[in-house]
Amino acid sequence: MGCDIHAYIDYDEYVYDNKKHVSCIAELHLGRDYELFGLMAGVRCPDLALFSPRGLPENFSWHTKYENELMVLEKESDCDEDHTCSREAAERWVKSGVSKWTNDKHNYVTHPDWHSHSYLYVNELKQVLKKCGNHPELKAIIAMMKALNGDDPLRSRLVFWFDN
């Protein structure tokens, strides 16, 4: 069974009412590079880990949130599209520990197949790049994030998780 990465570039777009508003500028497809996964979060190659998974950042975009969650519907027959599940399935997943409720109303749950959520900043991605050598996709990600950052090195982050 393979392992895939789900990766998004989120950035702090603006502040309104003393609250940061975060946007997602890119959803990325990095393929199955287990050396890269190991360096980024210890996934598939734990001995290579430069960083341990941190969970999701405090603030992340609505798009990243949407991709990480399933909407809970009352009946299985109502679940005819992606990003939905039945209440029975959601309760079973939460009880077994593979999912968590993401709001007090219990109408959204984390996807049960996603794991090792984390995020990295530009300087951390540069460390990964240094270890993995020539990786054009990672170079492009770093360049995009640097352009978004301006004078603030923490303005953007690569938010990611894995499935298998």
Stockholm file with secondary structure:
# STOCKHOLM 1.0

chainA/1-164         MGCDIHAYIDYDEYVYDNKKHVSCIAELHLGRDYELFGLMAGVRCPDLALFSPRGLPENFSWHTKYENELMVLEKESDCDEDHTCSREAAERWVKSGVSKWTNDKHNYVTHPDWHSHSYLYVNELKQVLKKCGNHPELKAIIAMMKALNGDDPLRSRLVFWFDN
#=GR chainA/1-164 SS CCCEEEEEEEEEEEEETTEEEEEEEEEECCCCCHHHHHHHHCSSCGGGCSSCCCCSCSSCCHHHHHHHEEEEESSGGGCCSTTEEEHHHHHHHHHHTSCCBCSTTSCEEECTTEEEEEEECHHHHHHHHHHHCCCHHHHHHHHHHHHHHTTCTTSEEEEEEEEC
#=GC SS_cons         CCCEEEEEEEEEEEEETTEEEEEEEEEECCCCCHHHHHHHHCSSCGGGCSSCCCCSCSSCCHHHHHHHEEEEESSGGGCCSTTEEEHHHHHHHHHHTSCCBCSTTSCEEECTTEEEEEEECHHHHHHHHHHHCCCHHHHHHHHHHHHHHTTCTTSEEEEEEEEC
//
